[in-house]
Amino acid sequence: MKTIDDLVAEGVSGKRVFVRADLNVPLDGQTITDDGRIRAAVPTIATLAQNGARVVVASHLGRPKGAPDPQFSLAPVAERLGELLGRPVAFATDTVGDSAKATVASLGEGEVTLLENLRFNAGETSKDDTERGGFADELAGLADSYVGDGFGAVHRKHASVYDLPARLPHAAGYLIATEVGVLKKLTEDVKRPYAVVLGGAKVSDKLGVIDHLMTKAERILIGGGMVYTFLKAEGYEVGGSMLQEDQLDTVRGYLDRAKELGVEFVLPVDVVAAARFPDLKTKAPSDPTTVPAHEIPAGLMGLDIGPESRKLYAAKLADTATIFWNGPMGVFEHPDYAEGTRAVAQGLLDSSAFTVVGGGDSAAAVRQLGFDENEFGHISTGGGASLEYLEGKTLPGLAALED
C-alpha cells in the first residue's frame, strides 16, 4: 500500500490532492461535542499543505438521505478544522457543483478547502455501480491524486471510499496506516494473554467479531445491553433488561464452543438496575439499585455492571499483555450508570498491556469520563471498521488503496 510519504516524496507542490477524511463528529445543533475525529485527520492534511499541495478535504456526516439537509452540514467542521490546522479552511457549499469547482479552482499552494457533506449527493452511497461511479467521476475532476484517510468509512463501498481511488493515483494517509498497523497487532502479532472487552446494546452487532476472536483471545469480557442475552442464555432471569430472544441459541453455542476452546467468557456477577431508563437529556438523578446478575427482578432493567463486577473485570485485565475494548459497559451517558465503563477504562490503564479502544461509543466514553486518551495504546476512529477487520472481512476502502 502506497503511503502519503511516498506521495510527498514524488512531489505534491501545486497539485490538487483529494483527502477522504472521516469528520463524522457528533453535533449538538451547530456545536461539535467531540472533535476527536477532526484532530485525527490533521496530521495528513497538515503534511500535504506544508508541502505545497492544494488540499481538497471531503467527508460524510450523519445519515442524510442523498440530498442537502442543514442539520448535517459540515460548515462547523470547516471552522474547527481551520483552528486545529492554524490556517483558514475554505468551505464549499456543495460537493461537485459550482461552489466546489470555484473553491477548488481558487486554492493556492498550501491552502485547504472542505467540501460539503458527501452524502448530500445520492451517488455517494448508491448501491448502483453506475450512479456511484458517476459521482466518483465528478469528484475525480476536482483533483490530481487521492489520499484515503477516513478509516471510519473504509468498510463502506461508497463512491469517495471505493470508486474514487480507482480513478486517481492514490495513497493511504497517516491515520489509515496507523489503524491498520494497530489492528495487525490484534490479529497477526498478538502478545499474550489477550483479552477482549465487548459491550454495547445488541449482541447481534458483535456476533461476527465474537466468533472470530474466540480463536484469537484467551478471555472475552461481556458488558452493556448485550450481556443480558448472555445471562438469559445461561438460564438466569433478566427482568426488563434489553434482550434479544432470537439470539439465545447462537449465544448458547458460543458459550459451549468457548469451553471447548478453553476461552474464558467473563459475565457480570452483579448489575446496577432501575425501573426505567434514565433521562439522558437532563441527567436527572434516577433510582439505581444493585442486584445480583443471576436474579434481576421482573420490575427492573440492568443498566450497568455492578461494583463487584467492576472489581472482577479489573482483575481479569490486570495480567494481560493485549486488550481490545469495544462498547461501553452500561448507559455511560448518565452518571448513575457510568461507573462500569469507567472501571474498564481504568482497568486498561492500570494494566501493562498494549491497549486498543475500538472507536465509537468507547472512544466517546473515554473522553466524556475525563480520561487522557494519550495514555491508551491506541484509540480507533472507526468502531465498525475495526470490528469488520477483526472479523477477517475485506474492507472495500482498504482494498481500493492496496493495488
C-alpha beads as a LAMMPS data file, in Angstrom:
LAMMPS data file: protein, C-alpha beads

403 atoms
402 bonds

1 atom types
1 bond types

-500.0 500.0 xlo xhi
-500.0 500.0 ylo yhi
-500.0 500.0 zlo zhi

Masses

1 110.0

Atoms # bond

1 1 1 0.000 0.000 0.000
2 1 1 1.478 3.333 -1.096
3 1 1 1.587 5.915 1.693
4 1 1 1.323 9.665 1.938
5 1 1 5.092 9.810 2.483
6 1 1 5.577 8.158 -0.905
7 1 1 3.224 10.678 -2.481
8 1 1 5.019 13.633 -0.883
9 1 1 8.384 12.259 -1.998
10 1 1 7.112 12.255 -5.579
11 1 1 6.115 15.904 -5.181
12 1 1 2.723 17.409 -4.366
13 1 1 3.516 21.111 -4.594
14 1 1 0.885 22.866 -6.659
15 1 1 -1.113 19.666 -7.165
16 1 1 -4.717 19.152 -6.104
17 1 1 -4.830 16.320 -3.557
18 1 1 -8.212 14.924 -2.574
19 1 1 -8.240 13.714 1.051
20 1 1 -11.110 11.448 2.034
21 1 1 -11.207 12.046 5.791
22 1 1 -13.646 10.881 8.443
23 1 1 -15.029 14.051 10.012
24 1 1 -18.276 12.435 11.134
25 1 1 -18.378 14.162 14.512
26 1 1 -21.308 14.444 16.939
27 1 1 -23.126 17.784 16.781
28 1 1 -25.482 19.482 19.207
29 1 1 -27.051 21.941 16.792
30 1 1 -24.005 23.758 15.405
31 1 1 -21.748 22.773 18.313
32 1 1 -19.232 19.943 17.936
33 1 1 -19.365 17.887 21.118
34 1 1 -16.342 15.661 20.376
35 1 1 -13.677 16.737 17.875
36 1 1 -11.556 13.581 18.136
37 1 1 -12.016 12.595 14.504
38 1 1 -11.103 16.072 13.273
39 1 1 -7.907 16.036 15.313
40 1 1 -7.075 12.590 13.941
41 1 1 -7.310 13.944 10.377
42 1 1 -4.977 16.894 10.969
43 1 1 -1.538 15.207 10.507
44 1 1 -2.275 14.076 6.943
45 1 1 -3.896 17.358 5.881
46 1 1 -1.165 19.446 7.510
47 1 1 1.632 17.461 5.867
48 1 1 0.132 17.926 2.410
49 1 1 -0.450 21.649 2.965
50 1 1 3.045 22.160 4.325
51 1 1 4.419 20.559 1.174
52 1 1 2.535 22.947 -1.080
53 1 1 -0.439 20.805 -2.100
54 1 1 -3.821 22.304 -2.856
55 1 1 -5.784 20.164 -0.420
56 1 1 -9.405 19.207 -1.095
57 1 1 -10.879 17.543 2.005
58 1 1 -14.135 15.580 1.892
59 1 1 -16.179 13.606 4.393
60 1 1 -19.674 12.486 5.288
61 1 1 -21.562 13.474 8.414
62 1 1 -24.569 11.607 9.740
63 1 1 -27.125 9.916 7.522
64 1 1 -28.781 12.471 5.239
65 1 1 -30.888 10.833 2.549
66 1 1 -28.928 11.797 -0.564
67 1 1 -29.973 15.472 -0.522
68 1 1 -28.870 18.631 1.323
69 1 1 -30.006 18.763 4.943
70 1 1 -28.832 21.736 7.054
71 1 1 -28.599 19.704 10.263
72 1 1 -25.848 17.598 8.668
73 1 1 -23.797 20.438 7.177
74 1 1 -20.028 20.267 7.578
75 1 1 -19.771 24.062 7.993
76 1 1 -18.987 23.838 11.753
77 1 1 -16.343 21.218 10.969
78 1 1 -14.597 23.532 8.487
79 1 1 -14.253 26.158 11.193
80 1 1 -12.851 23.714 13.745
81 1 1 -10.502 22.143 11.204
82 1 1 -9.105 25.584 10.440
83 1 1 -8.483 26.226 14.141
84 1 1 -6.622 22.945 14.529
85 1 1 -4.572 23.448 11.366
86 1 1 -3.758 27.042 12.248
87 1 1 -4.781 28.149 8.769
88 1 1 -8.104 29.104 7.183
89 1 1 -10.172 26.366 5.568
90 1 1 -12.388 27.463 2.698
91 1 1 -15.808 25.820 2.681
92 1 1 -17.601 24.722 -0.472
93 1 1 -21.361 24.711 -0.031
94 1 1 -21.836 21.707 -2.329
95 1 1 -19.929 18.559 -3.307
96 1 1 -19.290 18.741 -7.056
97 1 1 -21.316 21.801 -8.053
98 1 1 -20.409 25.397 -8.827
99 1 1 -19.253 26.190 -5.303
100 1 1 -16.946 23.164 -5.136
101 1 1 -15.453 23.841 -8.557
102 1 1 -14.901 27.540 -7.862
103 1 1 -13.462 26.964 -4.383
104 1 1 -11.036 24.298 -5.594
105 1 1 -10.001 26.435 -8.586
106 1 1 -9.175 29.350 -6.276
107 1 1 -6.878 27.336 -3.987
108 1 1 -3.263 28.404 -3.810
109 1 1 -0.325 26.219 -2.810
110 1 1 -0.668 25.080 0.789
111 1 1 -4.331 26.067 1.004
112 1 1 -7.162 23.819 2.167
113 1 1 -10.845 23.535 1.360
114 1 1 -13.566 21.303 2.773
115 1 1 -16.409 20.166 0.547
116 1 1 -19.966 19.947 1.858
117 1 1 -21.239 16.599 3.158
118 1 1 -20.643 13.897 0.529
119 1 1 -23.889 12.172 1.449
120 1 1 -25.825 15.203 0.225
121 1 1 -25.309 13.511 -3.157
122 1 1 -27.192 10.221 -3.631
123 1 1 -24.313 8.841 -5.702
124 1 1 -22.057 8.607 -2.653
125 1 1 -23.906 5.721 -1.030
126 1 1 -25.764 4.287 -4.038
127 1 1 -25.762 0.531 -4.482
128 1 1 -25.947 1.090 -8.249
129 1 1 -22.403 0.916 -9.637
130 1 1 -23.183 3.310 -12.472
131 1 1 -24.682 6.008 -10.250
132 1 1 -21.906 5.665 -7.709
133 1 1 -19.261 5.688 -10.440
134 1 1 -20.759 8.821 -11.983
135 1 1 -20.367 10.683 -8.711
136 1 1 -16.808 9.368 -8.375
137 1 1 -16.049 10.704 -11.878
138 1 1 -17.209 14.166 -10.834
139 1 1 -15.128 14.056 -7.646
140 1 1 -12.092 12.918 -9.638
141 1 1 -12.392 16.052 -11.747
142 1 1 -11.541 18.100 -8.659
143 1 1 -8.137 16.510 -8.021
144 1 1 -4.880 15.152 -9.380
145 1 1 -4.380 12.466 -6.724
146 1 1 -6.192 10.807 -3.843
147 1 1 -5.319 10.124 -0.214
148 1 1 -7.560 7.760 1.720
149 1 1 -7.532 8.647 5.407
150 1 1 -11.129 8.101 6.575
151 1 1 -10.658 4.865 8.462
152 1 1 -14.143 5.037 9.957
153 1 1 -15.600 4.673 6.446
154 1 1 -13.316 2.060 4.852
155 1 1 -15.837 -0.734 5.459
156 1 1 -18.314 1.078 3.172
157 1 1 -18.423 0.548 -0.597
158 1 1 -19.078 4.247 -1.214
159 1 1 -18.038 6.440 -4.130
160 1 1 -15.430 8.513 -2.286
161 1 1 -14.026 5.467 -0.475
162 1 1 -14.087 2.688 -3.056
163 1 1 -14.646 4.070 -6.569
164 1 1 -12.638 7.297 -6.461
165 1 1 -9.209 5.726 -5.714
166 1 1 -9.535 3.692 -8.931
167 1 1 -9.736 6.940 -10.904
168 1 1 -6.708 8.736 -9.440
169 1 1 -3.163 7.966 -8.275
170 1 1 -3.770 7.021 -4.643
171 1 1 -2.108 6.518 -1.278
172 1 1 -3.011 5.871 2.350
173 1 1 -2.884 8.713 4.854
174 1 1 -1.252 8.582 8.272
175 1 1 -4.438 7.655 10.118
176 1 1 -5.242 4.629 7.966
177 1 1 -1.624 3.448 8.114
178 1 1 -1.680 3.722 11.901
179 1 1 -5.048 1.989 12.267
180 1 1 -4.043 -0.938 10.065
181 1 1 -0.740 -1.312 11.914
182 1 1 -2.569 -1.460 15.254
183 1 1 -5.145 -3.964 14.015
184 1 1 -2.384 -6.267 12.812
185 1 1 -1.149 -6.337 16.418
186 1 1 -4.585 -7.671 17.351
187 1 1 -4.700 -10.327 14.648
188 1 1 -1.251 -11.335 13.391
189 1 1 1.358 -10.421 16.002
190 1 1 -0.527 -10.743 19.293
191 1 1 1.232 -10.551 22.641
192 1 1 -0.468 -12.820 25.171
193 1 1 -2.523 -13.138 27.303
194 1 1 -5.037 -11.363 25.037
195 1 1 -8.320 -10.086 26.492
196 1 1 -11.258 -8.642 24.584
197 1 1 -13.901 -6.467 26.251
198 1 1 -17.167 -6.166 24.334
199 1 1 -20.144 -4.040 25.291
200 1 1 -22.818 -2.028 23.542
201 1 1 -26.522 -2.562 23.100
202 1 1 -27.084 -5.542 20.810
203 1 1 -25.315 -8.885 20.780
204 1 1 -26.318 -9.254 17.115
205 1 1 -23.944 -6.382 16.264
206 1 1 -21.000 -8.328 17.692
207 1 1 -21.679 -11.916 16.579
208 1 1 -19.078 -11.895 13.828
209 1 1 -16.311 -10.481 15.968
210 1 1 -17.118 -12.821 18.874
211 1 1 -16.983 -15.790 16.524
212 1 1 -13.648 -14.729 15.067
213 1 1 -11.977 -13.632 18.301
214 1 1 -12.762 -16.888 20.078
215 1 1 -9.851 -18.349 18.126
216 1 1 -7.602 -15.386 18.952
217 1 1 -8.178 -14.330 22.571
218 1 1 -7.832 -16.119 25.895
219 1 1 -10.540 -14.045 27.613
220 1 1 -13.708 -12.283 26.470
221 1 1 -15.427 -9.926 28.920
222 1 1 -19.035 -9.015 28.142
223 1 1 -20.989 -5.949 29.276
224 1 1 -23.529 -3.405 28.057
225 1 1 -27.036 -4.213 26.882
226 1 1 -25.794 -7.325 25.099
227 1 1 -24.809 -9.013 28.354
228 1 1 -28.419 -9.762 29.296
229 1 1 -28.809 -12.085 26.323
230 1 1 -25.744 -13.964 27.610
231 1 1 -27.170 -14.121 31.137
232 1 1 -30.511 -15.357 29.821
233 1 1 -28.718 -17.959 27.708
234 1 1 -27.156 -19.277 30.915
235 1 1 -30.615 -19.687 32.405
236 1 1 -30.848 -16.531 34.525
237 1 1 -33.777 -14.148 34.830
238 1 1 -33.003 -10.681 33.442
239 1 1 -36.158 -8.779 34.383
240 1 1 -36.964 -5.982 31.978
241 1 1 -33.404 -5.723 30.662
242 1 1 -32.589 -5.496 26.972
243 1 1 -32.869 -8.962 25.495
244 1 1 -32.551 -10.453 22.023
245 1 1 -34.571 -13.641 22.291
246 1 1 -33.732 -14.629 18.709
247 1 1 -30.018 -14.781 19.572
248 1 1 -30.259 -17.078 22.605
249 1 1 -29.411 -20.280 20.730
250 1 1 -26.478 -18.606 18.990
251 1 1 -25.130 -17.307 22.287
252 1 1 -25.505 -20.737 23.921
253 1 1 -23.498 -22.135 21.039
254 1 1 -20.748 -19.586 21.613
255 1 1 -20.607 -20.354 25.323
256 1 1 -20.310 -24.081 24.597
257 1 1 -17.670 -23.520 21.936
258 1 1 -15.676 -21.271 24.268
259 1 1 -15.484 -24.091 26.809
260 1 1 -14.209 -26.450 24.120
261 1 1 -11.551 -23.933 23.040
262 1 1 -10.538 -23.034 26.590
263 1 1 -11.610 -19.416 26.135
264 1 1 -12.878 -17.746 29.297
265 1 1 -16.125 -15.819 28.961
266 1 1 -16.493 -13.315 31.815
267 1 1 -20.003 -12.123 32.675
268 1 1 -21.009 -9.739 35.465
269 1 1 -21.857 -11.070 38.925
270 1 1 -23.955 -8.020 39.791
271 1 1 -25.621 -5.186 37.869
272 1 1 -26.906 -1.689 38.532
273 1 1 -30.588 -1.645 37.672
274 1 1 -33.574 0.688 37.681
275 1 1 -37.303 0.588 36.982
276 1 1 -37.000 2.858 33.948
277 1 1 -34.432 4.123 31.502
278 1 1 -32.727 7.333 32.747
279 1 1 -33.230 10.765 31.192
280 1 1 -30.050 11.360 29.189
281 1 1 -31.013 14.903 28.266
282 1 1 -31.396 16.361 31.776
283 1 1 -29.174 13.763 33.512
284 1 1 -31.671 13.969 36.371
285 1 1 -30.927 11.577 39.253
286 1 1 -32.621 8.225 38.775
287 1 1 -33.179 5.485 41.335
288 1 1 -30.441 2.904 40.776
289 1 1 -30.110 -0.258 42.809
290 1 1 -27.527 -3.048 42.722
291 1 1 -28.815 -6.597 42.288
292 1 1 -27.198 -9.986 41.610
293 1 1 -26.722 -10.602 37.885
294 1 1 -28.349 -14.038 38.155
295 1 1 -31.657 -12.782 39.584
296 1 1 -32.685 -9.381 38.224
297 1 1 -36.225 -8.685 39.498
298 1 1 -39.061 -8.534 36.986
299 1 1 -39.667 -4.821 37.511
300 1 1 -36.054 -3.748 36.922
301 1 1 -33.758 -3.398 33.929
302 1 1 -29.981 -3.762 34.069
303 1 1 -28.177 -0.567 33.031
304 1 1 -24.555 -1.102 34.113
305 1 1 -22.267 -3.716 35.616
306 1 1 -22.174 -3.561 39.414
307 1 1 -19.360 -2.859 41.914
308 1 1 -18.309 -6.498 42.348
309 1 1 -18.273 -6.964 38.582
310 1 1 -16.042 -3.905 38.219
311 1 1 -13.517 -5.486 40.565
312 1 1 -13.780 -8.782 38.708
313 1 1 -13.248 -7.186 35.303
314 1 1 -10.275 -5.146 36.538
315 1 1 -8.701 -8.347 37.886
316 1 1 -9.268 -10.132 34.579
317 1 1 -7.450 -7.327 32.743
318 1 1 -4.572 -6.892 35.187
319 1 1 -2.325 -9.722 33.963
320 1 1 -2.878 -9.335 30.216
321 1 1 -0.451 -8.251 27.505
322 1 1 -3.009 -7.131 24.897
323 1 1 -6.514 -5.681 25.387
324 1 1 -9.088 -4.700 22.777
325 1 1 -12.157 -2.872 24.073
326 1 1 -15.252 -2.037 22.030
327 1 1 -18.525 -0.933 23.600
328 1 1 -19.459 0.632 26.947
329 1 1 -20.465 -1.466 29.960
330 1 1 -23.638 0.485 30.578
331 1 1 -25.501 3.717 29.936
332 1 1 -22.334 5.750 30.482
333 1 1 -24.007 8.962 29.298
334 1 1 -25.810 9.125 32.662
335 1 1 -23.691 9.471 35.831
336 1 1 -25.702 6.829 37.694
337 1 1 -24.636 4.172 35.169
338 1 1 -21.158 5.275 34.112
339 1 1 -19.026 3.545 36.721
340 1 1 -18.781 0.200 34.926
341 1 1 -17.406 1.851 31.802
342 1 1 -15.107 3.991 33.947
343 1 1 -13.804 0.889 35.711
344 1 1 -12.998 -0.862 32.433
345 1 1 -11.187 2.212 31.089
346 1 1 -9.193 2.426 34.317
347 1 1 -8.509 -1.298 34.114
348 1 1 -6.910 -0.802 30.719
349 1 1 -4.706 1.960 32.104
350 1 1 -3.742 0.014 35.231
351 1 1 -2.608 -2.984 33.192
352 1 1 0.754 -3.115 31.476
353 1 1 -0.933 -4.313 28.289
354 1 1 -0.974 -2.818 24.801
355 1 1 -4.462 -1.291 24.886
356 1 1 -6.751 -0.517 21.956
357 1 1 -10.061 1.303 22.357
358 1 1 -12.166 0.353 19.354
359 1 1 -13.822 3.609 18.389
360 1 1 -17.475 4.604 18.544
361 1 1 -19.088 4.904 21.954
362 1 1 -15.993 3.540 23.716
363 1 1 -13.842 6.383 22.396
364 1 1 -16.545 8.904 23.278
365 1 1 -16.780 7.441 26.788
366 1 1 -13.035 7.743 27.343
367 1 1 -13.200 11.442 26.578
368 1 1 -16.524 12.113 28.311
369 1 1 -15.370 10.429 31.517
370 1 1 -12.258 12.601 31.627
371 1 1 -9.500 10.146 30.763
372 1 1 -6.365 11.275 28.944
373 1 1 -6.686 9.468 25.628
374 1 1 -2.930 9.639 25.106
375 1 1 -2.469 7.174 27.966
376 1 1 -4.097 4.395 25.951
377 1 1 -2.094 2.490 23.364
378 1 1 -4.477 3.490 20.600
379 1 1 -7.986 4.902 20.279
380 1 1 -9.531 3.968 16.959
381 1 1 -11.600 6.431 14.958
382 1 1 -13.695 3.661 13.405
383 1 1 -15.609 1.227 15.576
384 1 1 -17.466 -0.509 12.743
385 1 1 -14.389 -0.689 10.538
386 1 1 -12.293 -2.081 13.407
387 1 1 -14.835 -4.805 14.139
388 1 1 -15.124 -5.849 10.495
389 1 1 -11.331 -6.009 10.194
390 1 1 -11.178 -8.182 13.310
391 1 1 -13.877 -10.410 11.813
392 1 1 -11.496 -11.062 8.930
393 1 1 -13.624 -9.267 6.362
394 1 1 -12.207 -7.486 3.316
395 1 1 -12.752 -3.750 3.747
396 1 1 -13.561 -2.047 0.403
397 1 1 -11.738 1.184 1.234
398 1 1 -8.530 -0.646 2.149
399 1 1 -8.719 -2.952 -0.851
400 1 1 -9.025 0.126 -3.088
401 1 1 -5.757 1.502 -1.720
402 1 1 -3.774 -1.718 -1.981
403 1 1 -3.432 -2.062 -5.735

Bonds

1 1 1 2
2 1 2 3
3 1 3 4
4 1 4 5
5 1 5 6
6 1 6 7
7 1 7 8
8 1 8 9
9 1 9 10
10 1 10 11
11 1 11 12
12 1 12 13
13 1 13 14
14 1 14 15
15 1 15 16
16 1 16 17
17 1 17 18
18 1 18 19
19 1 19 20
20 1 20 21
21 1 21 22
22 1 22 23
23 1 23 24
24 1 24 25
25 1 25 26
26 1 26 27
27 1 27 28
28 1 28 29
29 1 29 30
30 1 30 31
31 1 31 32
32 1 32 33
33 1 33 34
34 1 34 35
35 1 35 36
36 1 36 37
37 1 37 38
38 1 38 39
39 1 39 40
40 1 40 41
41 1 41 42
42 1 42 43
43 1 43 44
44 1 44 45
45 1 45 46
46 1 46 47
47 1 47 48
48 1 48 49
49 1 49 50
50 1 50 51
51 1 51 52
52 1 52 53
53 1 53 54
54 1 54 55
55 1 55 56
56 1 56 57
57 1 57 58
58 1 58 59
59 1 59 60
60 1 60 61
61 1 61 62
62 1 62 63
63 1 63 64
64 1 64 65
65 1 65 66
66 1 66 67
67 1 67 68
68 1 68 69
69 1 69 70
70 1 70 71
71 1 71 72
72 1 72 73
73 1 73 74
74 1 74 75
75 1 75 76
76 1 76 77
77 1 77 78
78 1 78 79
79 1 79 80
80 1 80 81
81 1 81 82
82 1 82 83
83 1 83 84
84 1 84 85
85 1 85 86
86 1 86 87
87 1 87 88
88 1 88 89
89 1 89 90
90 1 90 91
91 1 91 92
92 1 92 93
93 1 93 94
94 1 94 95
95 1 95 96
96 1 96 97
97 1 97 98
98 1 98 99
99 1 99 100
100 1 100 101
101 1 101 102
102 1 102 103
103 1 103 104
104 1 104 105
105 1 105 106
106 1 106 107
107 1 107 108
108 1 108 109
109 1 109 110
110 1 110 111
111 1 111 112
112 1 112 113
113 1 113 114
114 1 114 115
115 1 115 116
116 1 116 117
117 1 117 118
118 1 118 119
119 1 119 120
120 1 120 121
121 1 121 122
122 1 122 123
123 1 123 124
124 1 124 125
125 1 125 126
126 1 126 127
127 1 127 128
128 1 128 129
129 1 129 130
130 1 130 131
131 1 131 132
132 1 132 133
133 1 133 134
134 1 134 135
135 1 135 136
136 1 136 137
137 1 137 138
138 1 138 139
139 1 139 140
140 1 140 141
141 1 141 142
142 1 142 143
143 1 143 144
144 1 144 145
145 1 145 146
146 1 146 147
147 1 147 148
148 1 148 149
149 1 149 150
150 1 150 151
151 1 151 152
152 1 152 153
153 1 153 154
154 1 154 155
155 1 155 156
156 1 156 157
157 1 157 158
158 1 158 159
159 1 159 160
160 1 160 161
161 1 161 162
162 1 162 163
163 1 163 164
164 1 164 165
165 1 165 166
166 1 166 167
167 1 167 168
168 1 168 169
169 1 169 170
170 1 170 171
171 1 171 172
172 1 172 173
173 1 173 174
174 1 174 175
175 1 175 176
176 1 176 177
177 1 177 178
178 1 178 179
179 1 179 180
180 1 180 181
181 1 181 182
182 1 182 183
183 1 183 184
184 1 184 185
185 1 185 186
186 1 186 187
187 1 187 188
188 1 188 189
189 1 189 190
190 1 190 191
191 1 191 192
192 1 192 193
193 1 193 194
194 1 194 195
195 1 195 196
196 1 196 197
197 1 197 198
198 1 198 199
199 1 199 200
200 1 200 201
201 1 201 202
202 1 202 203
203 1 203 204
204 1 204 205
205 1 205 206
206 1 206 207
207 1 207 208
208 1 208 209
209 1 209 210
210 1 210 211
211 1 211 212
212 1 212 213
213 1 213 214
214 1 214 215
215 1 215 216
216 1 216 217
217 1 217 218
218 1 218 219
219 1 219 220
220 1 220 221
221 1 221 222
222 1 222 223
223 1 223 224
224 1 224 225
225 1 225 226
226 1 226 227
227 1 227 228
228 1 228 229
229 1 229 230
230 1 230 231
231 1 231 232
232 1 232 233
233 1 233 234
234 1 234 235
235 1 235 236
236 1 236 237
237 1 237 238
238 1 238 239
239 1 239 240
240 1 240 241
241 1 241 242
242 1 242 243
243 1 243 244
244 1 244 245
245 1 245 246
246 1 246 247
247 1 247 248
248 1 248 249
249 1 249 250
250 1 250 251
251 1 251 252
252 1 252 253
253 1 253 254
254 1 254 255
255 1 255 256
256 1 256 257
257 1 257 258
258 1 258 259
259 1 259 260
260 1 260 261
261 1 261 262
262 1 262 263
263 1 263 264
264 1 264 265
265 1 265 266
266 1 266 267
267 1 267 268
268 1 268 269
269 1 269 270
270 1 270 271
271 1 271 272
272 1 272 273
273 1 273 274
274 1 274 275
275 1 275 276
276 1 276 277
277 1 277 278
278 1 278 279
279 1 279 280
280 1 280 281
281 1 281 282
282 1 282 283
283 1 283 284
284 1 284 285
285 1 285 286
286 1 286 287
287 1 287 288
288 1 288 289
289 1 289 290
290 1 290 291
291 1 291 292
292 1 292 293
293 1 293 294
294 1 294 295
295 1 295 296
296 1 296 297
297 1 297 298
298 1 298 299
299 1 299 300
300 1 300 301
301 1 301 302
302 1 302 303
303 1 303 304
304 1 304 305
305 1 305 306
306 1 306 307
307 1 307 308
308 1 308 309
309 1 309 310
310 1 310 311
311 1 311 312
312 1 312 313
313 1 313 314
314 1 314 315
315 1 315 316
316 1 316 317
317 1 317 318
318 1 318 319
319 1 319 320
320 1 320 321
321 1 321 322
322 1 322 323
323 1 323 324
324 1 324 325
325 1 325 326
326 1 326 327
327 1 327 328
328 1 328 329
329 1 329 330
330 1 330 331
331 1 331 332
332 1 332 333
333 1 333 334
334 1 334 335
335 1 335 336
336 1 336 337
337 1 337 338
338 1 338 339
339 1 339 340
340 1 340 341
341 1 341 342
342 1 342 343
343 1 343 344
344 1 344 345
345 1 345 346
346 1 346 347
347 1 347 348
348 1 348 349
349 1 349 350
350 1 350 351
351 1 351 352
352 1 352 353
353 1 353 354
354 1 354 355
355 1 355 356
356 1 356 357
357 1 357 358
358 1 358 359
359 1 359 360
360 1 360 361
361 1 361 362
362 1 362 363
363 1 363 364
364 1 364 365
365 1 365 366
366 1 366 367
367 1 367 368
368 1 368 369
369 1 369 370
370 1 370 371
371 1 371 372
372 1 372 373
373 1 373 374
374 1 374 375
375 1 375 376
376 1 376 377
377 1 377 378
378 1 378 379
379 1 379 380
380 1 380 381
381 1 381 382
382 1 382 383
383 1 383 384
384 1 384 385
385 1 385 386
386 1 386 387
387 1 387 388
388 1 388 389
389 1 389 390
390 1 390 391
391 1 391 392
392 1 392 393
393 1 393 394
394 1 394 395
395 1 395 396
396 1 396 397
397 1 397 398
398 1 398 399
399 1 399 400
400 1 400 401
401 1 401 402
402 1 402 403
